[in-house]
Amino acid sequence: MKPLTIVAALFVSLALAAPAKAVDLSGSWCGTWSSSTTGHAGPLRAEFTPCGAGRWRADFSGRFFKVFPFRYSVTLCVTEDRGDEVVLAGDSWLGRLFGTFTYRARATACSFEACYSSRKDRGAFHLERSAR
C-alpha cells in the first residue's frame, strides 16, 4: 500500500470512531463513609443529578454514631474526563460547627470513591450504584 493510502485510511477510521461517552452518575448510590481522623464510620446514600457543564449535584444522607442522621448537598465539578472514569472536585460549607468540607473523587458508571477533608476531619466515601 502507498503511504498516502495508509494515511487516508487512518484518518477515515478515526473520523468514523464513536466518541467516548462521559460517565453518567445519575441516580441512587449507596455505601459507607469513614473518618480516618476519628475512626467513626456509617452508612451513606447519595442521589446524583446532572446540573450542566460537567457539574453534578450530590445529595448525601447517612448516619453518625449509628443514630444521628445527617443530610447535605454538594456540587461536584468534573475536573478530568477519561471516558470510562471521571475525576470530580467540590466543597461545601456545613455550618460553623463543621466548617468547609473539600472533596476529591473518582467515579465510573458503577463506583464512586471520594476523599474528604475539613479543618477537623479527613475520611472517605465508598459508594456503588443502587439496584433499586
Secondary structure, 3 states (H helix, E strand, C coil): CCHHHHHHHHHHHHHHCCCCCCCCCCEEEEEEEEECCCCCEEEEEEEEEECCCCEEEEEEEEEECCCEEEEEEEEEEEEEECCCCEEEEEEEECHHHHCEEEEEEEECCCEEEEEEECCCCEEEEEEEECCC
